[in-house]
Amino acid sequence: MNRKILYWIDFFLPHIGGSEIFSASLIPALQERGYEIEIVTSSEVEGFREWDGNSEI
């Protein structure tokens, strides 16, 4: 079974806040359980690079 999740969040790493920290723990846990995750977020802050999903937080 192919399980996919579209995860929509206003801000994501490297922006730091409660939902970003929670998401940084939740997403790898879901991936370990076989889910494929796509993250959709804003791009309001210039100069931040895309998180590759494998880097230490």
Secondary structure, DSSP 8 states (H G I E B T S, - for coil): --EEEEEE-S--TTS-SHHHHHHHHHHHHHHHTTEEEEEE----STT-----SSS--
